[in-house]
Amino acid sequence: MSKALIAAGCFWGIEEYYRKIKGIISTKVGYSGGHSDNPTYEDVCSGSTGHTESVLISFDEKKILYQDIINFFWKCHDPTQLNRQGPDIGSQYRSAIFYFNDEQKQIAEISKKKIQLKINKPIVTEILEAKEFFLAETYHQEYLKKRI
């Protein structure tokens, strides 16, 4: 089992998007890329922690490749919007790919360059080393699935 960590706006919709893809074993929503330990949803929404709403994806490499995860990433949001996605505004909604190793970093960087050639506006997606991932509160996990 392999893992990927991405941020592309509100984690509810992104988690639901990935949860339905063949080869995805599990998804967890949480907070990444910030500077404080054990942030709460309220902390992250305040903008004071530097975290972004993120989705940790576990996947089966025999069924889906990391490259495919990244290809889906570019399709599920607008990577040219700085610190927002649609009506959600704030640094916690920024676009980011967090890599776990050099291979993931290289795949993300090459993919970003290829996508940039197809888009007229600059891509603002950050590509950062994955640090600590803080699991969001239970009520956020599979939030949209619970509402259907």
KOLGUDREN-209974 format. One record per atom (N, C-alpha, C): x, y, z. Coordinates in pm, whole numbers, padded with zeros to 5 digits, always signed. Layout:
BEGIN
XYZ/...
***
This chain:
BEGIN
+00084-00118+00000/+00000+00000+00000/+00089+00124+00000/+00054+00219-00084/+00126+00345-00095/+00038+00459-00050/+00098+00576-00032/+00018+00690+00012/+00055+00816-00064/-00043+00904-00072/-00027+01035-00134/-00095+01135-00041/-00048+01258-00044/-00106+01363+00039/-00122+01488-00046/-00246+01533-00059/-00275+01648-00145/-00369+01746-00075/-00368+01868-00124/-00459+01972-00077/-00511+02045-00199/-00644+02058-00208/-00703+02118-00327/-00835+02188-00293/-00837+02260-00183/-00959+02326-00140/-01022+02252-00023/-01151+02268-00006/-01222+02203+00104/-01202+02052+00097/-01157+01994+00205/-01125+01851+00202/-01245+01760+00187/-01365+01806+00216/-01484+01721+00203/-01503+01674+00060/-01502+01767-00034/-01524+01733-00175/-01408+01655-00235/-01288+01691-00197/-01170+01623-00252/-01166+01479-00202/-01198+01458-00076/-01201+01322-00023/-01304+01238-00098/-01421+01292-00119/-01528+01218-00187/-01487+01186-00331/-01423+01280-00397/-01374+01262-00534/-01279+01143-00541/-01180+01140-00453/-01080+01033-00455/-01134+00901-00403/-01225+00906-00309/-01279+00784-00248/-01341+00692-00352/-01391+00748-00461/-01462+00673-00563/-01372+00618-00674/-01244+00648-00672/-01153+00607-00778/-01103+00465-00753/-01105+00382-00857/-01059+00244-00846/-00910+00242-00806/-00879+00160-00709/-00742+00148-00661/-00716+00226-00533/-00809+00315-00498/-00797+00390-00373/-00846+00298-00260/-00761+00277-00162/-00796+00189-00050/-00869+00266+00058/-00817+00384+00093/-00882+00465+00196/-00842+00611+00181/-00923+00697+00239/-00895+00840+00243/-00916+00890+00386/-00836+00983+00426/-00850+01048+00557/-00830+01198+00535/-00914+01278+00598/-00896+01423+00588/-00826+01475+00713/-00750+01582+00692/-00677+01639+00804/-00607+01767+00763/-00502+01797+00835/-00432+01925+00820/-00283+01901+00800/-00224+01973+00702/-00082+01958+00670/-00021+02093+00636/+00111+02097+00641/+00183+02214+00592/+00188+02333+00686/+00152+02313+00809/+00151+02425+00904/+00264+02419+01004/+00254+02503+01106/+00362+02517+01203/+00319+02491+01347/+00198+02441+01369/+00156+02411+01506/+00117+02264+01517/+00125+02212+01637/+00091+02072+01661/-00056+02057+01697/-00115+01948+01649/-00253+01910+01681/-00355+02023+01662/-00357+02084+01544/-00453+02191+01522/-00596+02136+01515/-00690+02218+01554/-00832+02185+01540/-00883+02251+01413/-01003+02214+01373/-01065+02276+01256/-01075+02427+01275/-01115+02468+01393/-01128+02611+01422/-00992+02682+01413/-00886+02617+01462/-00751+02674+01453/-00712+02694+01307/-00734+02591+01227/-00695+02596+01086/-00777+02702+01012/-00906+02709+01039/-00993+02808+00974/-00955+02952+01010/-00892+02971+01125/-00850+03106+01165/-00735+03156+01079/-00665+03063+01013/-00551+03101+00930/-00423+03118+01009/-00427+03096+01139/-00310+03122+01222/-00210+03006+01229/-00249+02887+01182/-00161+02770+01197/-00076+02742+01074/-00113+02800+00961/-00041+02775+00837/-00077+02642+00771/-00169+02567+00829/-00209+02438+00772/-00306+02456+00657/-00312+02355+00573/-00411+02349+00467/-00497+02224+00486/-00623+02234+00450/-00709+02116+00454/-00655+02018+00352/-00625+01896+00395/-00555+01797+00313/-00625+01663+00315/-00592+01581+00216/-00645+01445+00209/-00529+01348+00197/-00524+01255+00291/-00425+01148+00289/-00490+01029+00219/-00427+00985+00111/-00483+00881+00026/-00395+00757+00034/-00455+00644+00068/-00384+00515+00062/-00432+00446-00064/-00337+00394-00143/-00376+00333-00270/-00292+00210-00301/-00347+00126-00387/-00284+00002-00429/-00212+00028-00562/-00079+00026-00559/-00001+00056-00680/-00019-00048-00790/-00079-00160-00760/-00108-00259-00864/-00232-00218-00943/-00310-00125-00888/-00433-00082-00953/-00430+00063-01000/-00350+00145-00934/-00339+00287-00970/-00201+00336-00931/-00141+00418-01017/-00007+00470-00991/-00014+00608-00927/+00096+00647-00862/+00103+00781-00804/+00081+00886-00913/+00135+00863-01031/+00115+00955-01144/-00034+00975-01171/-00112+00869-01161/-00256+00879-01182/-00322+00964-01073/-00276+00946-00950/-00328+01026-00837/-00306+01174-00867/-00188+01207-00917/-00155+01346-00949/-00235+01395-01069/-00255+01309-01169/-00337+01349-01284/-00479+01383-01239/-00536+01304-01148/-00668+01334-01094/-00666+01465-01015/-00556+01492-00945/-00541+01614-00866/-00563+01738-00953/-00500+01741-01071/-00512+01858-01158/-00654+01876-01208/-00731+01768-01215/-00868+01774-01267/-00972+01812-01161/-00939+01795-01034/-01041+01812-00930/-01049+01952-00871/-00965+02043-00918/-00969+02180-00866/-00901+02274-00964/-00902+02403-00932/-00836+02503-01016/-00702+02539-00952/-00591+02486-01007/-00459+02510-00947/-00405+02651-00969/-00484+02737-01035/-00439+02875-01057/-00496+02972-00954/-00583+02923-00867/-00642+03010-00765/-00555+03010-00639/-00510+03127-00600/-00424+03140-00483/-00510+03150-00357/-00486+03058-00263/-00552+03060-00133/-00705+03062-00141/-00756+02982-00233/-00901+02970-00245/-00936+02860-00343/-01058+02811-00332/-01121+02725-00431/-01268+02759-00429/-01318+02810-00540/-01458+02850-00547/-01491+02950-00438/-01597+02924-00361/-01637+03020-00258/-01553+03012-00130/-01467+02911-00119/-01385+02894+00001/-01256+02976-00012/-01239+03070+00079/-01127+03163+00071/-01043+03153+00198/-00912+03148+00180/-00818+03144+00291/-00703+03051+00259/-00591+03072+00327/-00472+02990+00299/-00494+02842+00328/-00594+02809+00411/-00622+02670+00442/-00682+02596+00321/-00718+02670+00215/-00773+02610+00093/-00674+02612-00023/-00549+02641+00005/-00450+02649-00102/-00425+02513-00167/-00369+02518-00283/-00338+02398-00362/-00197+02351-00330/-00183+02223-00294/-00050+02170-00261/-00042+02020-00285/+00075+01977-00323/+00109+01835-00330/+00222+01815-00229/+00201+01726-00136/+00302+01694-00035/+00362+01559-00072/+00492+01558-00096/+00556+01433-00139/+00623+01362-00022/+00626+01229-00031/+00687+01145+00072/+00827+01097+00037/+00867+01110-00091/+01000+01066-00133/+01040+01140-00260/+01163+01121-00303/+01214+01192-00421/+01139+01155-00548/+01096+01031-00559/+01022+00989-00678/+00889+01065-00688/+00818+01076-00577/+00692+01152-00578/+00718+01299-00610/+00824+01353-00555/+00858+01493-00582/+00882+01515-00731/+00958+01426-00792/+00989+01438-00934/+00863+01424-01019/+00779+01328-00987/+00653+01309-01061/+00567+01434-01051/+00554+01490-00931/+00472+01610-00910/+00528+01729-00988/+00659+01750-00982/+00720+01864-01051/+00707+01854-01203/+00731+01736-01257/+00718+01717-01402/+00574+01736-01445/+00483+01679-01368/+00341+01692-01400/+00297+01838-01398/+00341+01911-01298/+00306+02053-01288/+00356+02130-01411/+00477+02102-01454/+00532+02169-01572/+00450+02138-01697/+00408+02012-01711/+00328+01972-01828/+00191+02040-01826/+00129+02045-01710/-00002+02109-01699/+00010+02259-01724/+00119+02320-01676/+00137+02464-01695/+00141+02500-01843/+00195+02412-01926/+00200+02437-02070/+00060+02443-02132/-00039+02386-02066/-00176+02381-02118/-00266+02490-02060/-00217+02563-01960/-00298+02663-01889/-00234+02801-01908/-00316+02901-01938/-00265+03036-01962/-00227+03112-01836/-00291+03080-01723/-00260+03148-01597/-00156+03067-01519/-00076+03134-01436/+00026+03062-01359/-00036+02966-01257/+00019+02847-01249/-00022+02750-01148/+00044+02790-01016/-00035+02795-00909/+00015+02836-00779/+00034+02718-00683/+00012+02598-00731/+00024+02478-00648/+00165+02467-00590/+00170+02447-00459/+00297+02425-00391/+00331+02276-00398/+00458+02245-00411/+00505+02107-00403/+00604+02105-00286/+00563+02038-00179/+00636+02043-00053/+00658+01904+00004/+00764+01891+00078/+00789+01765+00148/+00679+01743+00253/+00627+01623+00257/+00525+01590+00357/+00589+01587+00495/+00532+01662+00583/+00576+01660+00723/+00469+01586+00801/+00426+01641+00908/+00325+01574+00988/+00184+01600+00933/+00104+01495+00933/-00037+01503+00894/-00120+01486+01021/-00205+01583+01048/-00291+01577+01166/-00432+01541+01122/-00481+01430+01171/-00614+01382+01137/-00719+01483+01184/-00813+01514+01095/-00923+01605+01132/-01021+01532+01224/-01105+01608+01285/-01205+01557+01376/-01292+01452+01306/-01344+01359+01384/-01420+01245+01332/-01535+01289+01241/-01605+01394+01278/-01721+01433+01198/-01684+01479+01057/-01556+01512+01033/-01511+01551+00899/-01481+01431+00809/-01454+01315+00867/-01418+01198+00789/-01538+01149+00709/-01518+01134+00578/-01624+01090+00486/-01752+01174+00506/-01734+01301+00526/-01843+01393+00555/-01955+01388+00451/-01919+01399+00324/-02021+01400+00220/-02089+01266+00203/-02015+01157+00224/-02073+01024+00216/-02184+01009+00321/-02163+01065+00437/-02261+01057+00546/-02386+01140+00516/-02373+01238+00428/-02484+01329+00399/-02573+01281+00284/-02528+01179+00213/-02603+01130+00094/-02719+01044+00138/
***
